[in-house]
Amino acid sequence: MGISSLLRKPVLSGAFVGAGNSDVPWYGLIPVGIGLANLIYYFLVGKKEAEMIEDEMRARLTESRTGRRI
């Protein structure tokens, strides 16, 4: 979601500029900001959360196969 918002929405802004209304193009920057916020969150927090979930799933799988906890 972050990368798609970051890359697609400036096109929307450009379309508004082409329409000639001077205030409207700024609305295209709102999704760009949301996309940047999503990417920043992912790189700061999301990777760690994903790794923790993977480790937890791996531990459960090992426990179910061997019958002992790691």
C-alpha positions in Angstrom: 0.0 0.0 0.0 2.8 2.5 0.8 4.7 2.2 -2.4 1.6 2.2 -4.6 0.3 5.4 -2.8 3.7 6.9 -3.1 4.1 6.2 -6.8 0.5 6.5 -8.2 -0.9 9.5 -6.5 1.4 12.1 -7.9 -0.1 11.2 -11.2 -3.5 12.2 -9.8 -2.0 15.5 -8.7 -0.7 16.0 -12.2 -4.1 15.3 -13.6 -5.6 18.0 -11.4 -2.9 20.5 -12.5 -3.8 19.8 -16.1 -7.4 20.5 -15.3 -6.4 24.1 -14.5 -7.7 24.4 -10.9 -4.9 25.8 -8.8 -6.0 24.5 -5.3 -7.0 21.0 -6.2 -3.5 19.5 -6.9 -2.6 19.7 -3.3 -5.2 17.1 -2.5 -3.1 14.6 -4.5 -0.4 15.0 -1.9 -2.6 13.6 0.9 -2.3 10.0 -0.4 1.4 10.5 -1.0 1.8 11.5 2.7 -0.2 8.4 3.7 2.1 6.2 1.6 5.2 7.7 3.1 3.8 7.2 6.6 3.1 3.5 5.8 6.6 3.0 4.5 8.2 4.7 7.5 6.1 2.6 9.8 7.0 -0.6 8.0 10.7 0.1 8.1 10.7 1.2 11.8 8.2 -1.2 13.3 6.7 -3.6 10.8 9.8 -5.6 10.0 10.4 -6.3 13.7 6.8 -7.4 14.2 6.9 -9.7 11.1 10.1 -11.3 12.4 8.6 -11.9 15.8 5.5 -13.5 14.3 7.7 -15.7 12.1 9.8 -16.8 15.1 6.7 -17.6 17.0 5.2 -19.6 14.2 8.5 -21.5 13.7 8.6 -22.3 17.4 5.0 -23.6 17.3 5.8 -25.8 14.3 8.9 -27.2 16.0 6.9 -27.9 19.1 4.2 -29.7 17.3 6.7 -31.8 15.3 9.0 -32.7 18.2 6.6 -32.4 21.2 9.0 -30.2 23.1 9.3 -26.5 23.5 12.3 -24.5 22.4 
